[in-house]
Amino acid sequence: MTSDNGIMSARRTSLLGAGLVAIGPISMALYTPAMPTLVEVFGTTDAAVKLTLTAYFAGFAVAQLICGPFSDAFGRKPVTLAFLSLYLLSSILATFAPTVEFMVVARTLQGIGAAVGISVSRAIVRDQFTGQASAHIMNAIAMMLALGPAISPTIGGFVLELFGWREVFWCMVIYGLVLMIAVACFQVETNPNPGGHHLNPGRLVANYLTLLKDPRFLAPSVLIGCGLGGLYALATVLPFVLIYEVGLTPSQFGLAMIIQSGSFIVGTIVTGRLLKIFEARKLVPVGMALWIVSSSLMCILTLTQVPSVTTVMGPVALFVFGLAFVLPASFTDSMAPFPQIAGAASAMTGFMQFGGGIAGSLIVAALGDPLIGLATVLPMMPIIGTLIYLVLKSRAARPAAAE
């Protein structure tokens, strides 16, 4: 049900939340088809170009911890507009990047600006909705959160072949501008209790420690971190596997990524139907079971078969299908117990999901072989997340059982 505020309708909240949450993943993944091209354009190495993606991850993850409390202190809308302004400026800088070093700086700033999307989108839901109503909205937002990195490479691949790599960044400029206009015109302030006390350093540390000590927060957030983090780490690996190892062109790579986005769309549609019958939490074990199967297939097929679109994208499709079952309840459960620090809770969850992406991509880069990373690191992330989730959920249930 809605809270006493009832400021925005569920539909408007869903649309604005989806638009905001998508900016981070879209900006991350839109230019992945251009990564091999940038190696040649800047006359640099694969590792240097991968660093531009890691820098984006880092800016995005760290800024989560800042913009969440800022939105608690100053309100959701003004903070959103301020960070989107930085995003727009840095996107323009990236468009004119003359060197890979310049691109790293621009991408870091872009990640910081885009970070507001995830923090604020979930906070405006928590400000107004709880329970199944929240889960339905979170399902719509989750679709964009994972659909962004799934469909963006398809768009990026065609833009790259038809126009060039700079035009890929102009797409981001256009998206950022349209989103700013939508926020300015349609987003209503939902923060019921803004105040500078939210930025008190002692209060901030206490808020984050409260979250990190509470298994009710940690269990769903770790699951999100390993699930979406694994998806984001995949974005750093798949271009090099499918373009270098399988031999696809950038546009063919974009078409292959439709398998991933299509599977996730189907997953969110199925999840939306099931939410009308079942409580969101009951879908989580189904998603985790699909993760175990897809991870096992990803490992076995990569190690035993010659890489092809089928052997690479088949397990990925099953993984994102399962992800759709996991996200709605996980997002809702990570924030529901913490209404007074909704921005901080959303920020820490965002930090953990992109932190998972950073960790996964750095480990894969350290291995030096994207195929080895696809066979080992990426399958292990959802499995580890599932195990930690089960342990933390049992720990969270103990006090209730004791009572």
Residue, then its C-alpha position, 0 to 999 in steps of 0.5 A: m500500500t502507499s504511505d501517507n504521502g501518496i505523492m505520485s501514482a504507482r505508474r508515474t513512480s515506475l516510469l520515473g524510477a525506470g528512467l533513472v535506474a537505467i542511466g547507470p547500466i545503459s552508460m556502462a554497457l552502451y559503448t562495450p561494442a566499441m571497446p575493441t575499436l577504442v584500442e585501435v583508435f587510441g593506439t593503446t592496450d585492451a587493459a587500458v580500455k578495460l580500465t575506462l569501464t572499471a573507472y566508471f564502475a568505481g565512480f558509480a559505486v563510491a558515489q552511491l554512498i554520497c548521493g543517497p545521504f544527500s537525497d536524504a538531506f536535501g530532497r530527492k529532486p534537487v540532488t537528482l538534477a545536480f548529479l544529472s548535470l554532472y553526468l551530462l557534462s562528463s558525457i560531452l567530455a567523453t565524446f571529445a576524448p583525445t586520449v584513453e587517459f582523458m576517457v578514463v577521467a571522463r568515464t569516472l565523472q560520468g559514473i559519479g553523475a549516473a550514480v544518483g539514478i539507482s539511489v533515488s529511484r529506489a528511495i522514491v519507491r520506499d518513500q511512498f510504497t511498501g509490501q506487494a505494491s512496492a514489489h510490483i514497482m520494483n519489478a518494473i524498475a528491475m526490468m530497466l536495471a538489468l535490461g539496460p546493460a542487456i539491450s545497450p550493446t545491441i544499440g551501441g553495436f549498430v551506432l558504432e558501425l553506422f556512425g562511429w564511436r563518438e556518436v555512441f556517447w552522443c546517445m548518452v548525452i541525448y538520454g541524459l538531457v531527456l531524463m533531466i527534463a522528465v525529472a524537472c517536469f514530473q518528479v515530485e519531492t517525496n522525501p518526508n523528512p529532509g534535513g542536514h542531520h543526515l550528512n553528519p559524519g557520525r550519523l552517516v557512519a552509524n547509518y551504514l554500520t546499522l545496515l552492514k550489521d543487520p542480516r535483514f539488509l545484508a542478505p538481499s543486498v549481497l544477493i543483488g550484489c552478486g547477481l547484478g554485479g555478475l551481469y555487469a562483470l559479464a559486460t566487460v567480458l562478452p565483447f572480447v569473447l564474442i568479437y575476438e573468440v567467436g569472430l562476430t562483428p560489432s553489429q553481430f555482437g549487438l544482435a547476439m546480446i538480444i538473446q540476453s535482453g529477450s530472456f530478461i524481458v520474458g523473465t520480468i513478464v513471467t515474474g510480473r504475472l506470478l506476483k499477482i498470485f505469489e508473494a515476491r519472496k517465494l520467487v527468490p528460491v526459484g531464481m537462485a536454483l536457475w542461477i545454480v544451473s546456469s552457472s554450472l552450464m557456463c563453466i562446463l560449456t566454456l571449458t569443454q566446447v569451442p566458443s559459439v553464440t550458443t555455448v556462450m549466450g545460452p547460460v547467460a540467458l538462463f542466468v538473467f531469466g533467473l535474475a528477474f525472479v530474484l530482484p523484486a523481493s530483494f530490492t523491497d526487503s533490503m529497504a523495508p525495515f529502514p524507512q528513516i534512512a531509505g536513501a542510505a539503504s538504497a545507496m549501500t545496496g547500489f554500492m554493493q551491486f556495482g562493487g560486485g561488478i568491479a570485483g568481478s571485472l578486476i579479477v577477470a582482467a587479472l586472469g588475462d584470458p576472458l574465456i577463463g574468466l567466463a568459465t570460473v569467476l562469473p559462474m562463481m559470483p551467483i553461487i557465492g551470493t546464493l550461499i551467503y544469502l542462505v546463511l544470512k537469512s537463517r541468521a536473521a530468522r533466529p531472533a524471530a524463532a527465539e521469540 
